[in-house]
Amino acid sequence: MIILPSLEIVPAKYNGNILLSQIPINGSGDFTVTRATVATRVNASGLIESVASGIPRLDYFASGGVVGCPALLVEPSGSNGILNSTDTTTSWVLGANLTSGAIDVIGVTGNELTVALSGSNIGASAGRLRRTSMTIDLASGSTYTISFFLKKTGAHTIGGYYATIGGLLIGSGFDVSGSFSSGVITGFNTALTTNRIRRVEQWGTDVYRCSETFTMTASGTLTNINFAPLSGVTSQSNSAVDTELGFAAPQIELGSVPTSFIPTTTAAVTRNADAISVSGAVSGAIGQTEGTIYAEVDVTNLGFTRSFINVQDSSYASNAVRIESHLNQWRIHIKAASVNVLDEIIASPTISSGIYKIAIAYNNAASGVVFAVNGSIIYTNASALTMPSGMDRVHLGTRLISTSLDLFLNDRIRAAALYTTRLSNTQLALLTSPYTSYSQMASALSYTLG
């Protein structure tokens, strides 16, 4: 016989702020998207573009670059404090030994900057691209992320930045030849920040997003950001050779990951969070005392707690089944009648960057709760457990506690599905097995059982 999902969504189409599901066909499984501001996405051409408030962000970026099918981008609220972030041709001070021209690095406005350097010490103003007279207050104990895009337009592949905060300097060098350079710009006061994490992420052919996350150990004000191409593994006083690099989309934001680019002009801009859920009539599609929950996710950001998919009642305090992560470990959580029935952190395998197909199957029998990842069963509970009832809503990339959303995914969802039965271990392995095409994914969501 054929077992079909009771709810299936492969993000592809929307009508206004309604993200359309494939099953059920009567619209009761369609998700509502709430985001009161514009936001950006990567389109099918690999360019960053703005979408209107409330419109789901069908984003074509995946680990390693642009892909052929979109995924649903779900992020928390974020703000970019760097002004004129889409116009680096006019709002930044160009050193005397630099020449520039506008090129299209990532398609934000066409005003991104190409910087050509004529052999100069980057520690001097003549060899730097500078954004001065900034007043961005950074709080002690808070974590921030600075990010920008580099485009390799010539043979040179290394760029770096440093920022002045309260008279002290932080910064890093970035190798965009395809692998990260471990060199750090020298001569900076390391007492200002801790937990510094540097990333180089490829976005397309010769286009990279570079970022650094740091935690402030004292309050300070960001006053200057300087960017320069470098001749080698980084040093603040390193002399540079003739070279050319594209630079675009500078951003500083509160948080431990670089979120989607937030364009600014003359004032800081805030992007509201993506709230994506369906409730009410969908309750019949939710397996109550038994069921299966599936999601496919693209993980690019690591090291924090997040919710992938959450099925619950209106308060979350009473009944819920959800899949999330705790730092870089999987976590499954079941609540029934306000009791934590199961709250399990799975130590192995750990989560790294990449695409994961995940599913939890549950019922109240012994060994009734099973969790599968990418074709393998990685957790089984041997005890009979009380299962939830009364669940009437599904949240993608968040959970709802009382009236507040938290544990935002900060990444992309490629598919999700519910079943009102507890699929067998064999079926879970098939459901979560890797595939190579959209048609294989569609067929995997329903099987012939004989």
C-alpha positions in Angstrom: 0.0 0.0 0.0 1.0 3.7 -0.3 1.7 5.7 2.8 1.5 9.4 2.1 2.4 12.2 4.4 -0.5 13.9 6.1 1.4 17.2 5.6 4.2 17.8 3.1 6.0 21.0 2.2 8.9 21.5 -0.2 9.3 25.3 -0.2 8.7 26.4 -3.8 5.5 28.5 -4.1 3.7 31.2 -2.1 0.7 33.5 -2.4 1.5 36.7 -0.5 2.6 35.7 3.0 1.2 32.2 2.6 3.8 29.4 1.9 2.0 26.7 0.0 2.2 23.1 1.0 1.9 20.2 -1.4 -0.2 18.1 1.0 -3.0 18.5 2.0 -4.4 20.1 -1.2 -7.2 21.9 0.5 -4.9 24.6 1.9 -5.2 23.6 5.6 -1.5 22.8 5.6 -0.3 26.1 4.1 2.1 28.0 6.4 1.7 31.7 7.3 4.8 33.8 7.2 5.1 36.8 9.5 7.9 39.3 9.2 7.1 42.9 9.4 10.2 44.2 7.5 11.8 43.7 4.2 14.7 41.2 4.1 17.2 39.8 1.6 17.6 36.4 -0.1 19.9 34.9 -2.7 18.0 34.5 -6.0 18.4 31.8 -8.6 21.1 33.8 -10.3 23.2 33.9 -7.2 22.5 37.6 -6.5 21.3 39.1 -3.2 17.9 40.9 -3.6 15.3 42.3 -1.3 11.9 40.7 -0.7 8.9 42.5 0.8 7.7 42.2 4.3 5.9 38.9 5.0 7.1 37.2 1.9 8.8 33.9 2.5 12.5 33.9 1.6 13.0 31.1 -0.9 16.7 31.2 -0.9 19.0 29.5 -3.4 22.2 29.5 -1.4 23.4 26.3 0.1 26.7 25.0 1.6 29.3 25.7 -1.1 27.3 28.0 -3.3 24.1 28.5 -5.3 21.9 25.5 -6.0 19.1 24.7 -8.4 16.2 24.5 -5.9 15.3 27.0 -3.2 15.1 26.4 0.5 13.3 28.4 3.2 15.5 30.8 5.1 14.5 31.3 8.8 16.3 33.8 10.9 15.9 35.8 14.1 15.7 39.6 14.2 19.0 41.3 13.3 20.4 44.8 12.7 23.3 46.2 10.6 24.9 49.1 12.3 27.3 50.0 9.4 25.8 52.9 7.4 25.8 53.1 3.6 26.6 49.4 3.4 25.4 49.2 -0.2 27.5 52.1 -1.6 31.1 51.6 -0.9 32.1 53.7 -3.9 31.1 57.0 -2.2 30.7 56.4 1.6 34.2 55.0 2.2 37.5 56.9 2.3 39.9 55.6 -0.4 43.6 55.7 0.4 45.9 57.7 -2.0 47.6 54.5 -3.2 44.3 52.8 -4.0 42.2 53.0 -7.1 38.6 51.8 -7.4 35.7 51.1 -9.7 32.2 49.8 -9.3 31.7 46.1 -10.1 28.8 43.7 -9.3 30.2 41.5 -6.4 26.9 40.1 -5.2 24.2 42.1 -6.9 23.0 44.3 -4.1 23.0 47.6 -6.0 25.9 47.4 -8.5 27.8 49.9 -6.3 30.2 47.4 -4.8 33.9 48.4 -4.9 36.9 47.0 -6.7 40.1 48.0 -4.8 43.4 48.0 -6.7 46.5 48.5 -4.5 49.8 49.9 -5.7 52.4 48.6 -3.3 52.0 50.3 0.1 52.1 49.6 3.8 48.5 48.7 4.8 49.2 50.1 8.2 49.2 53.6 6.6 46.0 55.4 5.4 47.3 55.5 1.9 46.9 51.7 1.6 43.5 51.3 3.2 39.8 51.6 2.4 38.3 53.2 5.5 34.9 53.9 7.0 35.4 56.5 9.7 33.3 58.6 12.1 31.3 55.6 13.2 29.5 55.5 16.6 28.4 51.9 17.2 28.2 51.0 20.9 29.2 47.5 21.8 28.3 46.1 25.2 30.6 44.2 27.6 29.8 40.5 27.6 27.9 40.6 24.3 28.9 38.7 21.1 29.1 40.4 17.7 29.8 39.4 14.2 31.5 41.5 11.5 31.1 40.3 7.9 31.8 41.4 4.4 32.1 40.0 0.9 35.3 39.6 -1.1 35.5 38.9 -4.8 38.7 37.6 -6.4 39.0 39.8 -9.5 42.7 39.2 -10.1 45.5 36.9 -9.0 45.5 38.1 -5.4 43.4 36.2 -2.9 44.0 37.7 0.5 42.2 40.6 2.2 42.0 41.8 5.8 40.2 44.3 8.0 40.8 45.8 11.3 38.4 47.9 13.5 39.0 50.5 16.1 36.9 50.1 19.3 37.5 52.4 22.2 41.0 53.2 20.9 41.9 49.5 20.7 42.1 47.3 17.5 40.7 44.0 16.5 40.9 42.4 13.1 41.7 39.4 10.9 43.1 38.4 7.5 41.2 36.2 5.1 42.5 33.9 2.4 39.8 33.6 -0.3 41.7 31.2 -2.5 39.4 28.5 -1.2 40.8 27.8 2.2 41.1 29.8 5.3 44.5 31.4 6.2 45.2 31.0 9.9 47.2 34.2 10.1 45.9 37.0 12.3 46.7 40.6 11.9 49.3 41.3 14.5 49.7 44.2 17.0 46.1 44.2 18.3 45.1 44.4 21.9 43.7 40.9 22.5 42.4 41.9 26.0 39.4 43.6 24.3 37.7 40.5 23.0 37.5 36.8 23.5 36.0 33.7 21.7 37.1 35.0 18.3 35.9 32.8 15.4 36.8 33.5 11.8 35.1 32.0 8.7 35.5 32.0 5.0 32.3 30.9 3.1 32.2 30.4 -0.6 29.1 32.0 -2.2 29.9 31.4 -5.9 32.6 31.6 -8.5 35.4 33.7 -6.8 32.9 35.2 -4.4 33.4 34.7 -0.6 31.8 35.9 2.6 34.3 36.6 5.3 33.3 37.0 9.0 34.7 37.2 12.5 32.7 36.7 15.7 34.0 38.0 19.0 32.8 38.6 22.5 33.5 42.0 24.2 35.3 41.9 27.5 34.6 45.6 28.1 32.1 48.1 26.7 33.4 50.2 23.8 32.4 52.2 20.7 33.3 51.1 17.2 34.6 54.2 15.5 36.5 53.0 12.4 36.7 50.0 10.0 39.6 49.6 7.6 39.9 47.1 4.8 43.0 46.4 2.6 44.3 43.7 0.2 47.3 42.0 1.7 50.5 40.6 0.2 50.7 37.5 2.5 49.5 35.9 5.6 48.3 38.9 7.6 50.2 41.5 9.5 49.0 45.0 10.2 52.2 46.4 8.9 52.7 44.0 6.0 53.6 45.6 2.7 51.4 44.7 -0.2 52.0 44.0 -3.9 49.9 45.2 -6.8 46.5 43.4 -6.6 42.8 43.7 -7.1 39.9 42.6 -4.9 36.2 43.3 -4.9 34.7 44.4 -1.5 31.0 44.7 -0.6 28.2 44.5 2.0 30.0 45.3 5.3 27.9 44.4 8.3 28.2 44.3 12.1 25.4 42.7 14.1 24.7 41.3 17.6 25.0 37.5 17.6 27.3 34.6 17.0 26.7 34.0 13.2 26.6 36.2 10.1 23.0 36.5 9.1 21.6 37.5 5.7 22.8 40.9 4.5 20.9 43.9 5.7 21.3 46.9 3.4 21.6 50.3 5.0 21.8 53.9 3.8 21.9 56.8 6.3 20.7 54.9 9.4 21.0 51.5 11.0 18.4 49.0 9.7 16.7 46.1 11.6 15.4 43.0 9.9 12.5 41.4 11.8 12.4 37.6 12.5 10.8 35.1 10.2 7.9 33.4 12.0 6.6 30.5 9.9 3.8 28.3 11.2 0.5 26.6 10.5 -2.2 26.0 13.2 -5.9 25.1 13.7 -7.2 22.9 10.9 -3.8 21.2 10.6 -4.3 19.3 13.9 -5.8 16.4 12.0 -2.5 16.0 10.1 -0.5 15.8 13.3 0.1 12.4 14.8 -0.9 12.8 18.4 -0.2 9.7 20.4 1.9 8.3 17.5 3.4 9.8 14.4 6.5 10.7 12.5 8.1 14.2 11.9 10.6 14.7 9.1 12.7 17.6 7.9 15.6 18.3 5.6 17.9 21.1 6.6 20.9 22.8 5.3 23.3 23.7 8.1 25.9 26.4 7.5 26.1 28.0 11.0 27.3 26.0 13.9 27.7 26.2 17.7 24.3 27.3 19.0 20.9 25.9 20.1 18.2 26.0 17.5 14.9 24.4 16.6 14.5 22.6 13.2 10.8 21.6 13.4 8.4 21.9 16.3 4.9 20.3 16.6 3.0 21.5 19.7 -0.1 22.9 21.3 -0.8 26.6 21.8 1.2 27.0 24.9 4.1 24.5 24.3 4.1 23.9 28.1 1.6 20.9 27.7 2.3 18.9 24.6 5.0 19.0 22.0 7.4 17.0 19.8 10.4 18.8 18.4 13.8 18.3 16.8 16.5 20.8 17.7 20.2 21.1 18.3 22.2 21.8 21.4 25.4 23.5 20.2 26.6 20.9 17.6 24.6 17.9 19.0 21.2 16.7 18.1 18.4 17.1 20.6 14.9 15.5 20.7 12.2 16.7 23.1 8.7 15.3 23.9 6.3 16.8 26.3 2.9 15.2 27.3 0.4 16.7 29.8 3.0 19.3 30.9 5.6 16.6 31.7 9.0 16.3 30.0 8.6 12.7 28.7 11.9 12.7 26.8 14.7 15.3 26.6 17.6 13.7 24.9 20.9 15.2 23.7 22.6 12.8 21.3 26.4 13.1 21.5 27.3 11.3 18.3 27.4 12.0 15.4 27.9 15.7 15.9 26.5 18.3 13.5 28.8 19.9 11.0 28.1 22.0 7.9 26.0 20.3 5.3 22.6 18.9 4.4 20.8 16.6 6.9 17.6 14.6 6.5 16.2 14.0 9.9 13.1 12.2 11.3 11.7 11.3 14.7 9.1 8.5 15.0 7.1 8.1 18.2 4.4 6.0 19.9 3.9 4.8 23.5 5.3 1.3 23.0 8.7 0.1 24.1 11.3 1.3 21.6 8.6 3.6 20.2 10.8 6.6 19.9 13.5 6.5 17.2 15.6 9.2 15.7 17.2 8.9 12.2 19.7 11.1 10.4 20.9 10.6 6.8 19.8 7.0 6.6 21.0 5.8 10.0 19.1 5.2 13.2 21.2 7.1 15.8 18.9 6.9 18.8 16.2 4.5 20.2 14.5 4.7 23.5 13.8 1.3 25.0 11.0 2.3 27.4 7.3 2.7 26.9 6.5 6.5 27.2 3.4 8.6 27.5 2.9 10.4 24.2 1.4 13.9 23.7 -2.1 14.8 22.5 -3.9 18.0 21.5 -1.1 19.3 19.3 -2.5 21.7 16.8 0.3 23.7 15.2 3.7 23.3 13.4 6.6 25.8 13.5 9.4 25.7 11.0 12.7 26.8 12.3 11.4 28.1 15.7 9.4 27.0 18.8 6.6 28.9 20.5 6.7 29.3 24.3 3.6 31.2 25.6 3.5 34.1 23.2 7.2 34.3 22.3 9.3 32.5 19.6 12.8 31.4 20.2 15.5 29.0 19.1 15.5 30.4 15.5 17.1 28.1 13.0 19.4 30.7 11.4 19.7 28.5 8.3 17.5 26.9 5.6 14.8 24.3 5.5 14.6 22.3 2.2 11.6 20.1 3.1 9.3 19.0 5.9 6.6 16.4 6.4 4.3 14.8 9.0 2.9 11.3 9.2 0.1 10.2 11.5 1.7 6.8 12.0 4.9 5.7 13.6 7.0 4.6 10.6 9.2 1.6 11.0 12.9 1.8 11.4 13.3 0.5 7.8 11.0 3.2 6.6 12.9 5.9 8.6 16.2 4.8 7.0 14.6 5.1 3.6 13.0 8.4 4.3 16.2 10.0 5.5 18.6 8.4 2.9 20.5 10.7 0.6 19.1 11.5 -2.8 20.3 13.4 -5.8 17.2 15.0 -7.4 13.9 16.6 -6.5 12.0 13.6 -8.0 13.9 11.2 -5.6 13.0 13.5 -2.7 9.3 13.5 -3.7 9.2 9.7 -4.0 11.0 9.2 -0.7 8.3 11.1 1.1 5.8 8.3 0.2 6.6 4.6 -0.2 5.1 1.4 -1.4 4.8 -1.1 1.4 4.1 -4.7 0.6 
